[in-house]
């Protein structure tokens, strides 16, 4: 791979001037497991936007701000004027980062950081 995907996709930073606080939004394996454990499927965002867009936004807080409630995330989303297309796209790209990290082979076929090997 040319560069690690995590290096290429910057997290979303929300500056809340009302509360003088910044929030960093991105996803990890654990935050995605948290979302999936609650039945969230990324494909449902397009099918059920009134329910799933606020949930998707909230799950993006989980990695760095696990104590942020769904109600707080929805309130921030409302104060932002809703989910823009650019924000939705970036969150989608950030959602993909942990999945890409599961791939263990480089383009040249070499296994990265292999301290354990598998023989089939």
N, C-alpha and C positions, 0 to 999 in steps of 0.2 A: 504494500500500500504506500502511496506517496506520503501521506501524513496521517497520524492517528486522527480519527474522526472527531474525537473529543476536543482535540486542539483546534480543529477547523470551525467548530460550531460553538459560538460564544453563548453563555447562558443569558437569559432575559433578566434585566435588572429593573425593578420597579421602585421608583422614588416616591414615597408617600410624604408629601410636604405637610399635609394636615397633622400627621402624627410624628413627623421628622424621623422617618424610618425607611430603610432600604430593604427590599426583598430580592433574593436571588432565586430564579426559577430554572430548574433543570431536573433531569431524571437520573436515577441510579437503578440498579437491579432491584434493590430493596423497595424503592418507591413504586416501581412498576409492579412488583409482587403485591404490594399493599393495594394498589388499584385493582389488579386482576383478582385478588382475593375478595374484593367487594363486587365482583361481577362486571367491572369496567372492561369494555372492548373498544379499542381505538376506532374501529369501523362504525361503531354506533354514534359517533359524534355527528356524522352527516345525517344519519337517520333520525336521531332524537336530539336535535340541537338545544332545545329549551332545558333539557335535563342534563345532557352529557357535556355541553360546552362548559358550564360552570364546574362540573366535576373534574373535567380535564384540567382546567385552570387550577383548581384546588390541589389536584395531585402533583402539579408542578412545584408546589410549595414544599411538599413532603420531604424532599432531600435535605434542604437547609433549614426549613422552618416547620418541623413536625407538629408544633403546638398551634399553628394557625388553623382555625376552624373553617368548615365549609361556609358558614355564615359570614365570617370575616373575608374570606376569599371572594364570595359573591358581592359583598359590599364594595370591595376594592374594584372588582370588575365593573360594577355599576358606575362607580365614580370615575373610572377610566373611559366610560362611554361604550363599554362592551368590548367584545373580542374582534379586533381588526383581522383582516385576512393575513397581513404580515405577521402578526403575533401568533395566529393559529398555525401558520406555516413554520415559524421558528420552533414552536412547541412540538410540532410534529417531527421536525428534524432532531430535536433534543430527545424525544421519545425513542427514536431509532438508535441513538448512540449506545445504550447498553446492549441492544441486540447485536449490533456490529461487533461489540467487544467479545461476544461469544464465539465469533469466528476465530479459529486458532491458526489458520494458515496465512502466510504472506502471499503476495502475488507470485513470488518465485518458488512457492511450494514448501518453503522452510517453515517449521513450526516455531512460533515465537515463545521465548521463555520456557522452553520445554525442560523441566526437571523430572518429569514423569513421562514415560513413553507407553504406547499401546501397540501391541502386536495382535493382528487379526489373522 
